[in-house]
Amino acid sequence: MRIAKSITLTSEECEHLQAWSRGSTTAYRLVLRSRMILLAAEGKENKEIAAQLGCNVKTVGQ
């Protein structure tokens, strides 16, 4: 299965993504995308990210 593209995040970018991923008033689309990026930065495969987040593999790969 495809591994998500290699992503290197600065500490500031990581902090922003983590804040968005936990935001109770943040739009769901932004929460989901933030979580995807954080998991991809950990080197997870697309199918692992999709399974963990409960979404479609195609959504992860977009």
C-alpha positions in Angstrom: 0.0 0.0 0.0 1.1 3.5 -0.6 2.9 5.3 2.1 1.9 8.9 2.5 4.3 11.4 1.0 7.2 12.3 3.2 6.3 15.4 5.2 8.7 17.3 7.4 7.0 19.7 9.8 8.6 22.5 11.8 7.7 22.6 15.5 5.5 25.6 14.9 3.6 23.8 12.1 3.2 20.7 14.3 1.7 22.9 17.1 -0.8 24.5 14.8 -1.9 21.2 13.3 -2.2 19.7 16.8 -4.3 22.6 17.9 -6.6 22.4 14.9 -6.9 18.6 15.3 -8.3 19.1 18.8 -10.4 22.1 18.2 -14.0 21.7 19.2 -15.1 24.7 17.1 -12.8 24.0 14.2 -14.5 22.8 11.0 -14.5 19.0 10.8 -12.8 19.1 7.4 -9.8 21.0 8.9 -9.7 18.7 11.9 -9.6 15.6 9.7 -7.0 17.0 7.3 -4.8 18.1 10.2 -4.9 14.6 11.7 -4.0 13.1 8.3 -1.0 15.4 7.9 0.2 14.6 11.4 -0.1 10.9 10.8 1.6 11.2 7.4 4.5 13.0 9.1 4.9 10.0 11.3 5.4 7.9 8.2 2.1 6.0 8.3 0.7 4.3 5.3 -2.5 5.7 3.7 -4.5 2.7 4.7 -3.4 3.0 8.3 -4.3 6.7 8.3 -7.7 5.9 6.8 -8.4 3.1 9.3 -7.3 5.2 12.3 -9.5 8.2 11.3 -12.4 6.2 9.9 -12.3 7.6 6.4 -11.7 6.4 2.9 -8.2 5.7 1.6 -9.0 7.9 -1.4 -9.7 10.8 1.0 -6.3 10.4 2.6 -4.5 10.3 -0.8 -6.0 13.5 -2.1 
